Structure formats: C-alpha cells, structure tokens
Amino acid sequence: MKRLTLIALLGLALPAFADRLPMPSDAPASFKEECGSCHLPFPPALLAADDWGRIMNGLDKHFGSDATVSPKNWPKIKSFLESHAGRGDRLGSAGNPPRITQTQRFIRKHHEVPAKFWRDPRVKSAANCEACHRGAANGNYGEHDIAIPELRE
Amino acid sequence: MRALPALLLLLASLASHAETPQQIRQAYVAEAAGQQAGFAPSAKRGETLFRQRFAINDKMPACTSCHTDNPLSAGQHAVTGKTIRPLASTANAERFTDPAKVEKWFGRNCKEVVGRACTPAEKADFIAYMSEVR
C-alpha cells in the first residue's frame, strides 16, 4: 500500500518536474542584473550553446536595443549560458537571430494558447514569461500555475 | 536555507557602491557647474525632460513609454512587457543609489530614447525630479 502511494505521488510529481527550469546555482550576479532588467533572465536551457553564442556576439544590436555588457562581465555571462545550454536537437532551430520563442519546443508547448492572449496588453510579448507563468522567476513553468484564466475576462 | 538568498543579497548590496540619490545628483551638479557656472538643478526641468516626446524610437518615443506618466507607479517595458518597478526614489528606495547603475541606464536610455547622450545638467535635473516627486 505504501508503495502504491509512493508510485501515485511520483506520478503526480513527474509532470511538474518536466516544467521546472530552476536557475542554475552558479548563475553570476551580472547575468541576473544585465539580462534580467528588460526581460526575465531566461533559463539557459531554453537555447542551444551556439545560439547563446550568437546572442552574446550581437548584444550591440539586441532586438533593437544596445544591450552591450562590460568586458569584465561578458565572458562570465557567455560561459554560464553555454555551460547550461539546452540540446539543439531537442529544442529545434531558434532561427537567426535566435529566439527562444521560435524553437519548436516553445511552439509545441504553447500551441494551445489562442492568439488573443498573446496580444493582451498585459502580455505584450511572448518574451514576457511572467505574464502567464506566475512562478517563472523561480523557474516554475508548470501548467498549474498559469494565470491564463485571468486573461479570459 | 531560506535565509541564504537574503544573506547573498545583503552581501551583494555591501559589495556594490551604495550612495544616496542626493550624493549621486550632487556629482552631476558638480560636473554641470564646471560647464555652466552657477548651475542649480531643477526638478521642474527634470519633469519636462521626463515627459518630453523625442520620437526617435517608434516603440519608446518618451521616458513615459515604459515608466508611465506617473513615476511613482510601476511601469511596463514597451517591447518585452516586463514589469518595471517605480522610477521615483520616493516610491522605490533602490533607485539612484548605485552610481554605476545610474550612469549605465542614463547611457542606454538617453541613447535609445533621446537619441543622444544626456548632459550632466539633464541628469542632475532628472534625479532632482525623481527624488522630489510625490
């Protein structure tokens, strides 16, 4: 009986684990500061290492902004992102310039989200993870924490 | 374990160079006075700068595009949608306390929104407004 409970609990826990993207503990302070001012500091696992390399090499023209970081912080942020990057074969191509929201993984995970939610002024951009994933800042992207019902006004 | 993030934050705040908005403003005032004798900062001019529509950048024509018309309120990034904490130090005690951070964001935002670097006089005026607005 005890075993059965354990299996049942494990079954409940597994889907949640799949959508946990906790920030690796060795994230440099400069990563959160530099990459977390205009948008959430995105989990490194959401892009492949070569795509992070492309992002880091193009910070002076970063989606319309000059997001240059100091020469002291640049290598720290780059190696952090690359060492925790996701697998390109699982994520799918991110396009050029690379966008997390263009990877097949992102598209597959969000295919059921109607267009009007993306256009909601509180969401504004698919890069605004926290608009729907209330726990995104803590790495929680589980389906149970989604604030979408609020958008159904 | 729960105390660890708080402890790390405390250490980080000790490591960075903390000042008051008045001290940071004063450094800009001194710099401006070197270019313009008798310069005195003005919160009113700072407010005009904050509200001016520069229209250099389609998505961010003015400071208010992200920071809203009320610097005491939270804003929203015009491109990413991320919530931005209030800009006024009267509403957000963290504002204008780290000189390097202040200089970095004046650098980025003036270039993108105003279309040029802001002058020390403009920076002093801006901080005067942000530390007096209520």
Interface residues (C-beta under 8 A of the other chain):
Chain A: A29 C38 H39 L40 F63 G64 S65 D66 R122 V123 K124 S125 A127 N128 E130 A131
Chain B: A12 K59 Q76 H77 V79 T80 G81 K82 T83 R108 K111 E112
